[in-house]
Every structure is written in structure tokens, then in C-alpha cells.
């Protein structure tokens, strides 16, 4: 501690002045002077400098008394009289007594100061203990700041105090709280373990007291001169774990005592308790967040809406764990590209609106998809295959987890973090658990979707079976009716032929008779086609046919009827269309049915467009019939090809059913859809190669 050398000199100066006055008066008055002032120098010397100083001063005064009287030629008997003996006793006892009283006063004062210091220390430690009990409200930073402030205030020579805490990787000491620093230098904020006195103290586990930085070899000087001479550093240890250091420094050499080392150690214990409590609290809160996250994801397992589940997961992770950005990619089956399915925050909404996707194998997401292993880095600048998104410029750390069950990959959970936060192994464990739960949820949703598809397929097959049974019933009915009609029709035709051979029929009668014969022949042909349509098909019935020719034949047959109904007709043929094996009359009937259906959909006129197209990649040809009518009613569109389904007042609902049956027998398929704006389009696909008979 710093000692003021001027104060003792001033005290001795006062003693000398008093003694000089005493000697002056003695020299003037001699024996007549009663030594009234002699006691004051003795009292002052005894009080300020102790018993020995008081006795020495008394003897000096008595020696001066004898010397002056001797010079003044006083007789020895007069000098050493009873008054001299009395003065000797008074002055000696006064010097001794005053020094003794001062020592008692000093001891008491030291005890009082010591007691006050202990009370201050106890009060400071009590405040720290109270703060520790309220750690959740005060926070670790507040408690550590209270500790360094207490260290600076309780240690008189301490001018600055600082607490360094080891980072998660146990490589650096990072300043967490400081007191007394106006402009803390950068090296105070972060120090490598083992470097500097603080680094040495935490490695050794012992308190280090640098009494003088100019002479102590343990203190390694940097380029600049330190602002302190004394440095006291004690490690902060919790159990067996080294947590950090607490240190104080002073401009004075030899500034810190053993008691102050012990006090700093006690503050270090409080800091260790604060850090461990904070970590325990953080761990508990983290566990609660993890439990809540897993619970909410498990709750999501009961819902089969994948989009809602993914959106809930990304928002939950961002809100509960404070991540910078969370997103989920789904692998597209055909292209193997990664399609963004869910993303957090406003940036996520923007990415979803952009329909963001990544190429197969691109970036960290592609790497994880290929390896099926988690990947995380706290410095993406060192990852050569990292692709930075312009909307996420602050990304510094990345944690990417495959959402999979065994080797089946459902998607990729990609999480990004910004400074000052980093990912830890705890984050890896938590997010991996979330990814596992998400995988089970997606698997369940996938199974549910497969079940729905299977049920829908089964329903469709059942409807087709019912329709086939209806068509079979219609076929049997038509075959029966055509058979029953054929017999009387043949009788009518025979009678007409006989009547035609008779003589005496007028010319008008002959003309009328020819018309009746022609119509009866047409009716016979119609009945024959109905019988052919529903009799067993033989392989030799299939003929290589040019569909373009059938379309032209259909137009020739209906041209007059189309003009009468003010319907335009346009045919766009594919000139490279190959011939295909078909039942010519049946396919012609199917095209005829589609054109008549389109024409009836435009009672006030319109336009019909027929287009043919060769599809070599699927070995098919496509026939499309488009009209500009009112379109197909939404309530009958799904069942448009079922028997007796129609929205026409005069229709039977069998034309499209017969067409569907004809196309199906040819191993083709047919569809109907409403066009954008107006009208409808019927599309027929027929194979170009002969297949097994239906």
C-alpha cells in the first residue's frame, strides 16, 4: 500500500518545535522555569510513535535540562534535586502511558476496521447469495457483474476486476463481467487457454499473485506497457470442472494481502455457484423446450395434414430454440430435386412464394441426402459446398439432418444460425430427435395417403365393374331387341320385294315403294351393327385403319346436319399418323358419338375441332374432340361415362357409355374436361399395336 512519508516528518517537526520552546524557556528562566512545556513533546511522541519514542523524548528533554543548567553554572545539587526526580518519573511514565494508550487505541481501531471490513464482506457475500437465489430473475450476467463490483469495492487496492469464463469448446477465456475499466482492451475480451496469467491460473487450478509485473518472470510482457503493477488471479472451479477465472489488478506493487487472496477465492466460489446454477437453469429450460417440442410433434402425429405438420415444426424450432432460420425440403420422386416444403418467418414465406428448390446433390442439403448422415458446422465459410441464400446473409452456422427411417429418405431438416450463437452437440441431439419424430409422422402420413389412394382406386374399380355390368346388361338388351326386330323386319322386306314385282303399280307408288325399301335396308344395317357391337370379338375382326380417314368419313356423313345446326367443323390431322389395328365400324361409331354429343352441346351453333396426333413415346395415337358449347356440368363430370348419366332433356345417357366401352375394348382410354372459358374436350388414346383381346 502507498505510504505518505511527509506525515511522520510533520509529526516529528511538531515535537521538535515543542521541545525547542521548552529549551528556550529553560535557558531564559533557568531554575525559575517549572518545566511546564516538557510534558507536551513527550505526550505527542508517545501518542504518534509509541512508548519507546515517548521514553526517548523524555530522556532527551531531561538531558537537555541538565546540560542547560550546567552551562548556566547551576550547582549539581540544585540540578539533581527532588524536582528533577519528579520530572523524570512524570515524563517517563507519561511517554510510556501515552504510547500504551495509543497502542490500545490503535489495536481497537484496527479491530473496528477489520470488523467493518468483515461486515462489508459478509454483506457483499449475502447480496451475492440473495442474487444467486433469484438467478432466474437477475440472470447470470447480473450476478457476475455484482461479483466483480464486490471484488473491486472490498479489496482496497483493487482498481479493476474482471471475470473470464471458458467457452463451450474449452479453448478460450471470454470476459463476461468487468469493473473499473473505461476502455477495456480487446485482449481482455478473449484469451486463449494457457496464455496469460488467467490462462495459467485455470490450467494449474491455483491462485497466482503477481506482486510486481516488472520483476515477476511469470508475467509475459506484450509490446505495450501494462497499466498495472500487481495482479491477483484465482480460478473459478465447480467440482472437478474448471469454469473460468476472477482477477483484480492495481497500479501499486505488492498491493494484495493473503486475506485478500482468500476473499477473492470466496468470490470465485460464488461465481462458480452462479455459473453452475445458470447452466442448470439453462439445461432445465432447454429440457422443457425439448420436451415441449417433441410433445407438440407427437401431437402432430395424429393429424395427417403434412403441410400443417411441417409448418408447425419449423415455427416451433425457431421460436423455442431461437434459431435464425428453419426449413424442410422434400425430395421430388422423378427429378430427385429438393423442393422447399416449409420454412420459418417472413423469409420463409418469401422462399415458399418463389417455389424455392435445390438441384439434386447441391449444397449441404444434397450432401446430407446422399450420405444420409447429419452435418453441422459453426463456420460455413469453411464449407466449400455450402450455397448461401441471398435472403439469409447472416448465416454463420448450419445444422442439417436427414429425415429418414432406415434408408428411406422423406426429406431434409435444415437449420441455420447467426452470430453470436453457435450450434452445440446438444442442438444436434435435439434436432435429431425432432427429425426422427418427423420421419415417423411423414411415414404415417405417407401410409395414410397410400391407403386413401388404394381406397380411391378400389372405388374406381368398383364403379368400373358396375358400369361394365350395366353395359353388359344394355348389350344383352340391345342384342335381344335387335334380334326380335330383325325377324319382322325381314318379313317386311320380303313383302316389299314381292310387292315391287307386281304389275300395275303407278310411278308414284314405285317411288314410294323404293323409299320404303331403302329405309328398311338402312334399319336392317343399323340392327346388324348393334348385333356386331355386342357379339364376341375375333382377332381377325381387327383391321389396320387410318383414323384420319374415319374422321373424314364421319364429317361427310354429318356435314349437312352440321350446316343445318350452324356448327363449324375443323379437322387438324397429323399427316404422319400411322395406321392402327381397330374394329373400324366401332371406332367410327365412337367418333360419330363424340361429334354428335359436341353438336348437341351447342344448340345455337358453335365450332367443333378434331385433332389427331401420334405419340411415339407411348405407342399411342390421340384423338381430341373440342367444342365451344356450355361445357359439362360439374355434378356429372366425374361420372360422365356411366350409363344413363346425362344433362340433356332428350338424351338417353348411352352414347358416351357406348363410346367408353368401345375405347376400353381397344385397350385405350378416354377422358373429358371443361376448357378454360367455354366448351369441353374429349380425348381418346388408342394403342398403335395390336394387344390381347378384351
Secondary structure, 3 states (H helix, E strand, C coil): CCCCHHHHHHHHHHHHHHHHHHHHHHHHHHHHCCCCCHHHHHHHHHHHHCHHHHHHHHHHHHHHHHHHHHHCCCCHHHHCCHHHHHHHHHHHHHHHHHHHHHHHHHHHHHHHHHHHHHHHHHHHHHHHHHHHHCHHHHCHHHHHHHHHHHHHHHCCCCCEEEEEEECCCCCEEEEEEEECCCCCCHHHHEEECCCHHHHHHHHHCCCEEECCCCCCCCCCCCCCCCCCCEEEEEEEEECCEEEEEEEEEECCCCCCCHHHHHHHHHHHHHHHHHHHHHHHHHHHHHHHHHHHHHHHHHHHCCCCCHHHHHHHHHHHHHHHHCCCEEEEEEECCCCCCEEEEEECHHHHHHHHHCCCEECCCCHHHHHHHHHCCCEEECCHHHCCCCCCCCCCCCEEEEEEEEEEECCEEEEEEEEEEECCCCCCHHHHHHHHHHHHHHHHHHHHHHHHHHHHHHHHHHHHHHHHHHHHHHHHHHHHHHHHHHHHHHHHHHHHHHHHHHHHHCCCCCHHHHHHHHHHHHHHHHHHHHHHHHHHHCCCCCHHHCEEECHHHHHHHHHHHHHHHHHHCCEEEEEECCCCCCCEEECHHHHHHHHHHHHHHHHHCCCCCEEEEEEEEEEHHHCEEEEEEEECCCCCCHHHHCCCCCCCCCCCCCCCCCHHHHHHHHHHHCCCEEEEEECCCCCEEEEEEEECCCCCCC
